[in-house]
């Protein structure tokens, strides 16, 4: 039922076997608690991260409002030494700032060359690698990226969806995550998969682990962020665009009639469990 609000199940002490055999096949969100993440849960303080991360330059989002909007681009990109980013992101008010003393910061780590390299905390922040253990719930050859994320208190990320399966490992701080079922896509301004909206309720440090659920050839080989639609989905969208442009050649009353037929045809075929 569209708009129905449900709590995501919280499970503790889930083994790899339980996850793979009983939980993962359901293709639904879960909160997994009690997983051994290593020393990061106690070590990753502001002071520790500042010291270990050092003066490595990182590209960040800077916003004057809490709700970042990817459509209107109400943020700017800036570069800071990692140690300074951590210190600033943990503050409510800033003595040094780009736009305003209460501006918000968001780091989504990148590969060394974002056009060619994926984000991997083990490569971009090797001194932190020993502090964190990745859950071994997928095969190593399925691994795609590990994205280091740091957020100011109150920051809200725009509603979006991820193409690849992933774990959001919240190491420190709290985040509120609202998810929308793929079946609710028609009620949203965007379409497909599990949409989610994330609010950092306090300063937080996390790592996103993405892996390939589909065969490698299904993904765009030029995608270093892991957010491009699968190749087949992109092809289908292009074909649909061409079909709609062809339909535009008809007079309005014909265009309306055949467009409605196309919608019905898609509903009958694409939503069916016996899709052919």
N, C-alpha and C positions, 0 to 999 in steps of 0.2 A: 504494500500500500504506500503510495507516494506520500512523503512527509512524515511518516511514522518514525519516532525517535526511539532507538534501542541502545542499550549499553553493550559495548564490546566485551565478550567473555574474557575474564582474567584467569589464567591458569599458572600454577607454580610447579616447578620441578619436572617439566616436560622433557622426555628423552628424545633423541633423534628418531628412534624407531616409532614412538608414539606420534611425533609430529608428521613424519613422512607417510605413515600408514593410515592414520585416522584424522588428522587435522588438516594437513596441506591439501588433500584431495577435495576438501569442501570449498576451497577458494574464497574464504571469508576472513575478515580481519580478526586478529587475536592480540591480546596483551600477554606476553610470556614473562613471568616473574621468577626470581630465584636462579637465574642463569649465571654461571661463573664468567664474568667479563674481565677478570684479571685485576691488577692493582689500580687501574684507572679510576675506579669508583671512590677510592680514598685519596689518591695522589693528585688528581687533576683539579687542584685549586687554582685560583687566579695567579698567585705568586709562582707556583710550580710551572704552570703553562707559560707564563711570561718568561721565566728563566730558561726553560728547555726550548721553547719555540724561537726565542731570540729575535734577531733583527731581520729575519726572512720577510721579504716584501709579499704582501697578500692583497688581492683585489677584493673590494668589499662593496656592498650596497649601503648607501647612507640615505636616510629618510627623515623628514621633519615631522611626519605623522606616523602613528603606530600601524596603520593599515597600508601595507605596500600593495600597489596596484600595477600589474604588469601591462595592462592595456593603456592606461594614461601615463605610465612611466613616471610616477610621482616620487622618484628617487634618483640619485646620481651614483655614478661609480667613482670610487676613489681608491688610492693605494696607501697602506700603512704598514709599518713594521709589525710583525705578528705580536710582539710583546706589548706594543702600544694599543693594538686593537683589543686584546684581552682586557687590558686595564680600562679602556674607555667603555667597552661593552658592559662591563660590570657596574658602571656608574649610572646614577639617575641624572645627574647634572655634570657638565663637562667644563673644565677650565680652558681646554683647547678643543676646538671644533671646526667643522667645515661650513656649516650653515647656521645652526642654533645650539644653544647650550643644552637643550634636551633632545637633540637628534638621536636617532636609533641606528644601530649597526647590525649588519647581517653578513656573515661569511659563509659562502658555499665554496669549498676548496676546489681548485682546478688542477689539471695536469700541467706539467712543465710547459708544454705547448698545447694550449686548449684546443687547437684545431686538429691535433694528431693524437694527443695523449689523454687517457682517462684519469680521473682523480683516484688516487690511492694513497691513503694516509701513510702506508708503509714506505712509500717512495718520497712523498712530499714532506713528511715529518718523521724521518727514520728514528729519531731519538724518542719518539712516543710509541713506536711500534711494540716494544717490549711490555708496555703497560696494559695493552688491551688484547683480549682474546675474542676472535670472531666465532660466533656460534657455528658449529660444524653441521648445519642442517641441510647443506647442499654440497654437491660435488665440486672439488676445486676447479675443474675445467669449466664449470658453469659461472664462476666468478666474473663479474664485469667491473665493478668499481667499489671503492669505499670512500665516501664523501664526508669530510670533516665539516661540521656545522657549529657556528657560534652565533648566538642571538642576544640582543639587548632585551631587558625586561619589557614585557608588553607588546613586543613586535608581533605583527600578524602577517603571515605570508599569504599571497593571493591563492585563491582556489585553483587547483590544478590536478592533473592525474599523471601517474608514472606508468610507463609502458612495461618496465621490467618488475618482477617480484622483488621485494626488498624488506629488510628489517630496519626499523628506526631504533637505534640503540641510544637511549637518553642516559648519558653517563652522569651528568650533574644537572640540577635544576628541574623544573616541571614544565611540561607542554600540554596544552589541551588540543586534541586532534578531533575534528569533526569529519566524518566520512559520509559519502553519498553513494548509494548502491548504483551499479551500472544500469539497473532497470529504471533509475530516476533520471537518466541522461536527458530525456525529452523535456524535463522540467527545469533544466539548467541552461545557462547560456552557452556552454561548451558541451562536447559529447565524448562519451566512452569511458570504460574501466571505472575503478574506484576513485572518484574525486575526493579530495580532502583539503581541509583548511586547517592551518596550524598556527596556534598562538603560543608564544613563549611567555608563560605566566611569571617567570623570573629569569635572571641570567642563566643561561644554560649552554652546555657543551654536549654535542652528540655526534654520532657517526652513523651514516646510512650505508648499509651493505646491499648492493644490487647484484642480482645474478640473472642469468639467462634461463628462463623457464621453457622457452621455445627453442627449437634447433637454431644454431647460429645463423644459418642462411636466411632466416625469417627477419633478421634485424638489418637495418641500414648500416653498412660497413663504415660510413663516414660519421656515424653518430658517436661522439665522445662524451656526451652528457647522459646518454641513455634515455632520452625523452622523445626521440622521433618515433612516429607510428611505425608498426611493422610494415615491411615492404608491400605485402599483399593488400593491407589496409590503405596505404598511400595510392597504390594502383587503382583500387576500387573507387577511391574518392575522385581521382582524376577522370576515370571513366564516367562517373556520375556527373561531374562538371560538364563534360563534353555533351552528355545526354541532355542536360538542362539547357545548354546553349543551343542545341538543335531544336529543342522544344520551343524556344523563344522565337523561332521563325514563323510559328503559327499565330493566327489571330487570337485575341485575348480569351474568348469563350472556349476555343479549342484547347488553348494552352492550359486553362484552368481544369478542364475536364480530364485531359491526359496526365496532367501533373498529379491529380487526385488518384488516378488509376495507378500511377507509378508508386505513390505512397502506399496504397493498399497492397500492391504487389510486393513491395519491400517488407511490409509487415507480415504478410503471409509466408514469405520465403525466408527472410533473414532472421526472424525471431523464432522460427520453428526448430524444434529439437531434431527434426528429420531434414535439416537443411541440405539441399542438393544443388 
